[in-house]
Amino acid sequence: MTVIKAVNIEQTYELLNSNQHEEIELDFDIDTDDFFNIAITYGDRGAKIKRKKGRFVIKLKKK
C-alpha cells in the first residue's frame, strides 16, 4: 500500500476528498484546529489517524 504525502492543509483536503488514496501522511506541522477538524469530519466517515515516525498518517476506510 502506497502512502501519499501531503505538504500543506490544502493538499490534505484535496487528497482526502479525491477518494483515490488509502493512506495520507501529513508531511507538515498541522495546527490543533486543523487536526481536530480532520479528526471529526473524516473520523465520522471511518478514517483512522495514527502517528508514525513523528508524522500523522490518515488511513481511509475502503469503499
C-alpha positions as CSV (number, residue, x, y, z in Angstrom):
1,M,0.0,0.0,0.0
2,T,1.4,3.3,-1.0
3,V,1.3,6.3,1.3
4,I,1.0,9.7,-0.3
5,K,2.4,12.7,1.4
6,A,0.5,16.0,1.8
7,V,2.7,19.0,2.3
8,N,0.1,21.5,3.4
9,I,-3.5,21.6,4.7
10,E,-5.0,22.5,1.3
11,Q,-3.4,19.4,-0.3
12,T,-4.5,17.3,2.6
13,Y,-8.2,18.2,2.0
14,E,-7.7,17.7,-1.8
15,L,-6.3,14.2,-1.3
16,L,-8.9,13.2,1.3
17,N,-11.8,14.4,-0.9
18,S,-10.4,12.7,-4.0
19,N,-11.1,9.2,-2.6
20,Q,-8.1,7.9,-4.6
21,H,-5.7,7.2,-1.7
22,E,-6.0,4.8,1.3
23,E,-3.2,6.5,3.3
24,I,-2.2,10.1,3.5
25,E,0.8,11.2,5.5
26,L,0.8,14.8,6.8
27,D,4.3,15.9,6.0
28,F,4.0,19.2,7.7
29,D,3.2,20.6,11.2
30,I,-0.5,20.7,11.4
31,D,-2.1,23.1,13.9
32,T,-4.6,21.9,16.5
33,D,-7.7,23.3,14.9
34,D,-7.0,21.7,11.5
35,F,-6.1,18.4,13.2
36,F,-9.4,18.2,15.1
37,N,-11.4,19.4,12.1
38,I,-9.9,16.4,10.1
39,A,-10.4,14.0,13.0
40,I,-14.1,14.9,13.4
41,T,-15.0,15.2,9.8
42,Y,-13.2,12.2,8.4
43,G,-13.3,10.1,11.6
44,D,-17.1,10.1,11.3
45,R,-16.5,8.5,7.8
46,G,-14.3,5.8,9.2
47,A,-10.9,7.3,8.9
48,K,-8.2,6.4,11.4
49,I,-5.4,8.7,12.4
50,K,-2.1,7.4,13.8
51,R,1.3,8.9,14.5
52,K,4.2,7.2,12.7
53,K,7.8,8.4,12.9
54,G,6.7,11.9,14.1
55,R,4.0,12.4,11.4
56,F,0.3,11.8,11.4
57,V,-1.0,9.3,8.9
58,I,-4.7,9.2,8.0
59,K,-5.9,5.8,6.9
60,L,-9.2,6.0,5.0
61,K,-11.8,3.3,5.1
62,K,-12.0,1.3,1.9
63,K,-15.2,1.7,-0.1
